[in-house]
Amino acid sequence: MTILHWHYPTEIMVGEGISQQLPDYCLSNGIQRPLIVTDPYLAQTATLTSLLQHCQRDELSAAIFSDISGNPTGRQVELGIDACIKRHHDGIIAVGGGSSMDAAKAIALVARQAQDLWAFEDIGDNWRQANPEDILPVIALPTTAGTGSEVGRAAVITNEETKVKKIIFHPQMLPQQVFLDPMLTLNLPPDLTAATGMDALSHNLEAFCSPNYHPMAESIALEGIRLCQLYLPISHADGSNLQARTQMLIASTMGATAFQKGLGAMHALAHSLGARYNKHHGLLNAILMPYVLCANQRYLNEKMTRLGRYLNLKQPDFMGVLNWILHLRETLNIPNTLADIGLDNSEIELIGMMSQQDAAAASNPIHLTAEQYETIYQHALDGTLDL
């Protein structure tokens, strides 16, 4: 029998106001000088001000680093490392969406290592070069329900020179504590609620569709899709609904737990387009979703029937699932095509090549060629559903 190697996530606390336990957790785990890594917008909000003051009242010497973009770059990670070293921080608190989470985990990994960031690209056993004793602990407080990076052992960082997204990996990048507090997501506007929620759906959906064998992850993905079906439209329509916000945080965490089974062409294309054009990752996945499903259709009929039945769709088959996704996108005001967000086919051959080489491509139901990725990209530009 083939040897299988499975990992499941870390300690997670869920509930309204649970983030107030952050200072006590830091102190009880020997973290006295945490660096809070977030984005420029969140750094100016009352939420971050309150969190920082709460930490300082409990005698934590905390500081904020917020030079993070929507697609974090190697240079931004380097600046975070400089801040971490200069102030002698002994732990990282990641607050925000996937960009903040990924940057925070990369800073925690590299800050005390002899090697630079790119030495830990997820190729072979590169991660073994790190001294595990020098990896800083990470605590995660997501403010969006999308990437699930709070339970991931990797970070996606853009190399500015090559304009390629690289996966940085080490098992100890996994945050040791996660606080899922819906109160932190209440200020998320409808458009970002939609884009990040569709990102959570894309993780669960591609994990479910991956041909790799991982029955635990597949089961988690199936329930994660159902939670998105029920609660994403509610959280989009009524951002103050704490039950919906909580369930979407859980669905997001489930998606990132499940995608150790694999992702696919959605993410291969989204990684490539995000690196070239700096577009929102979740929005790219949301737009690409139906076009990638159509490209994979002949390999997905059995799984789509199972999914359709689990979601209690009137038409429990591939077309039923596709129509549900199209209707969901319309409900959430997701653009129908990539052209709607300003993309064109001027670099279509490069996008095809980058996507075919992306790590996520390996677990797509079909091993697509660069030319086939070009075709999917063109379909997503002009709105062609190739059934």
N, C-alpha and C positions, 0 to 999 in steps of 0.2 A: 504494500500500500504506500502511496506517496506520503511523504512527511509534510504536514501542514503546520504553519506557524501563525497563530492568531493572537491579537492583542485587543484588550478592551479598555475603556477609558478610566479616568481617574476619579477622585472623590468629587461629587457634585452635590451642591446644596441648592434647593429650589424654593422660592417663595417670595412674597411681597416684603420688601425691606431687608432681605437676607444679606444684602451688601453691607449693612451696618455692622456686621460681625467681622469685617475685614481687619480692622486694627487689632482686635483680640487674636485673630488667626495669625497675623504677622508676629506679634509678640510671643505667642506660645510656640512658634516655630523658629525663633531666633532671628527673625528678620527685623532689623531696627532702622535701616537706611534704605527703604525701597525707592526705586525709580518708577514713577507712573508714566507709562508710555501710552499716548493717545494721539488724536489728530487735532489740527489747529482749531477746527470748529468746536469740538467738545472741550478743548482746553479753556475756552472762553465762557462756557456755560455754568449756570448755578450748580448743576450736578457735580461737575469736577471741582468747583470751588468748595462745595460742601464736603466732598470726599477728602480733599486735601486737608481742610480744616479739621475734619474728624480724625484723620491720621495724626495730625500735629498735636491735637488735644491729648492724644494717648501717647505722647512722647516719642512718636516716630519721626525721624528726620527724613521726611519725604520731599521729593522734588518732581517736577513735571518735565518730560521731554515730548514735544509735539510736532516736530518737523517731519511729518509723515504725510505722504500723498495717497490718493486712492489706490494707486498701484505702487507700493513701496519699492524704492530703489536701493541698490547697493550703497550708494553714497549716503543716503538717509540712515541706513543701518550703521555705517561708519561714524556718522555724527552722533548717533545714539550711544555707540560704544565709547566714543570720546567723553561724552557727558557722564556715562556710567563710571568710567575709570577716574575721571577728574574729581568726582564727588564721593568716591569710595562706596558706591551702593552695593548692598549685599543681597538684593532680591529685586525682581521685576514685577510690577503690577500692570497688566495689560487691560486697558479700558477702551472699548470702542467696537468697531466692526472688524472685518477680516484684515484690513490693512494694518491697523494698530496691533492686532493679535500677532500677525506674521512678523512684523518688525520687532515687536517685543521678544518673541521667541528667538529670533535671529540674534538680537543683542545679547540675550541671556546665554546663548550658546557660545558666542565668539569673544565676548568681552575679556575673558581671562585666558584665552588660548594663544598659542604661539602662531597658529596659522591664520590666514585671512578667511573671510566669509566663503569665497568660492571653493576653498579646499573641501568644504562639506557639502558640495552638490551631491544629490542623491544618485550616485553612480557607484555600483559595486559596494565595497566596504569602506568608502571614504569616511563615513561617520566614526569609524574606529580610531581615526587619527586624534580625535578629541580626548582630552583628559577629563573623564566624567566628574572628578572631584572639583573641577574648576567651572562647571556649568552652574549658573545662578538659578535659583528656584523661581518659578513663574506662577503667579496667581492671576486668574482670568475673570474679568467681569464684562461679558458682552453687552453691548447696547443696541445691537441689531440681531434679528433672527434670520441668519442667512448662511454664513460661511461655515459655522461650527468649528472654527479654528481653535476654539477653547479646548477641544478634545483631540487636537491633532498633534502629531509628532514631527511635523514639517512646516516649512514656511515657503511661500511663493514670493520670490524677490526678482525684480527686473534688473538685468545688467544693462546699464545705460549705454555702454559702448556698442553692444551687439543688438540692443533692443529685443532681447529674448528673455522670457521669464524662466528662471531656474528654480528648481525645488531644492531647498536646503533641509537636510534631515539629520536628526539624531533622536533615539528613543527618549532621552531625557529632556527634549524640548517640550514634551507633554506637560502642560501645567499641572502642578501637584494639587491645586485646589481651584474649583470653578464655583462661582456664585451666579446662579441664574435668577436675576431679580427683575421682574417685569416692570418695576417702577423706573428702571433705567432706560426702558424702551418707549416710554409714553410720549416723548417729544419727537419721535421719529416721524417725519412727514409721510403722507400717503404714497408718494412716488418711490421713496426709499423703502417703505414697508413692502411695497409690491415687488421691487427689484430684488431686495434681500430675501423676501419670502420665496420668490421663484428660484433663487439660488439654492435655498434649502430643498425645494422640490427637486431641482436638477440633481443634487447630490443623492437623494434617496432614489430617484428614478434611474439614474445611470448605474448606481450600485445594484439595484434590482435587475437591471438588464444585462449587467456584466456576465459573461459566461464562466467566470472563475467560480470555484466551489467554495462556498462559505455560507452554510445554511443559517447560522446565527445572524450574520450581517444581512442576508436576504430577508429574513423575517423582520428585523428592525426596519429595513428600508420600506417594506410593505406597510407597516403601521405608520412610519413617518410620512409616507405619501397620503395616507388617510387623514392624518392630523392636518396636513396642508390643505387638503380638500375641504375640511370642515372649518378651519380657523383662519386661513389666510384671507378669504373674502371678508370675514368679520373684522379682523384687525385692520384691514385696509379701509373699510367703511367707517369703523368706530375705533380710533386709536386709543381711546380711554378704556376699552374693554380689557380688564386685567386677566380674565380667564383666557381670552384669545391670545393676548400677548404672551402669557405663560406657556400655553400649548405650542405656540410657534417657536419660542425659545427651545422647548423640548424637541420639537420636530427638527430644528436646526442641528442640535447636538446629536440627534439620532442619525441625521444624514451624514455627518462627518464620522460618526462611529461606523456606519455601514460602508462608507466608500473605501475602507481598507480592502473590500472585495474588488474594487476597481471603479474607474469612471469610464470615459469614452470620448466619442468624437465631439460632443457638445463642449466639453472642457478643453479638448485639444484645440479646437477652433477659438474658443473664448480666450485661452491663454495667449494664443498667437495674436489675435486682434487687440487684446488688452495691452500687450507689450508694444505693438506698433502704433496704436492710436489712443492709448490711455483712456479707454472707455470703461464704464462701470462693469465689473465682472458679472454681477448678478443679472444686470440688464442684458448683457450679451447672451448669457445662457437662456434667459427667458425668450429672447427673439429666436435664437437658434433651435430651441427645443423641438418644434414640430418638424422642421426640415431634417434634422438628424434622425428623428424617429422614422420618418418616411424612408430615409436611406437605409435604415436597418430593418425595415418592416418584415422582410421574408424570414428573418431569424428571430422575430419577436412574437409571432402569433400566439404561441402557447402561453408565454408569460403575460401578454396583454389580456388574454382571456382570464387568466387567474387574477390579474390586477383589476380588471373590470368587474369581476364578481365580488372581489373584496371591497371595492368602492361602491358596490350596489348600483352600478350604472344600468340604465335601461337597455343599452346595447353593450353587453360585456365581451367586447372583442377589440381588435386593434382600432377599428374606426370609431368605436365608442370612446376609447381612451383618448384618441387624437381629437375628437370633437369636444370632449371635456376640457382638454388643455387649451384648445382654441377659444372656447367660451370663457375659461378662466382668464386667459390673457386679455380678452376684450373687457371683462369685468374690471380688471386691474389697470386698464388703460396702458397696457404694454404695446409699444409700436409693433406693427406687423412685420416690418422688414428692416434689415440693416441700413438700407438706403435712407430710411426715415430718421436715423440718427447720424446721418452725414457720411456714411462709408460708401466707397465705390470699389470698382474692380481694377484699379490701377496697379495694385500689387498682388493680384490674384495668384500668380504663380508662386510668389514668395510665401503667401499665406498658406497655400496648399502644401508646400515643402515643409514649412515650420510646423504645421499641424500634424503632418504625417510623422514627424520626428519627435513630437511632444510625448512626454511620459504617459499622459492619459490615453493616448491612442492605442497602447498595447492591450488594454482591456475592453476595447470596443467589441461588440458582438461580431463585427466583420473587420478584418485587417485591411483598411482602406488605403488606396494608393494616394499619392499627392494629387493626381488628376481627379480622383473621386472627391477629395476634399475641396478642390477648386469648384467642382460641380455643386456641392452642397453650399459652398459660400455664394456662388452665383444665384442659386435658388433662394437663399436667404436674403439676397439683395433685391431680387425682383418679385419675391412672393410666390414662387412656384412650389406647390406641394406635389412631389413626384410620386404618385401612387401607382 
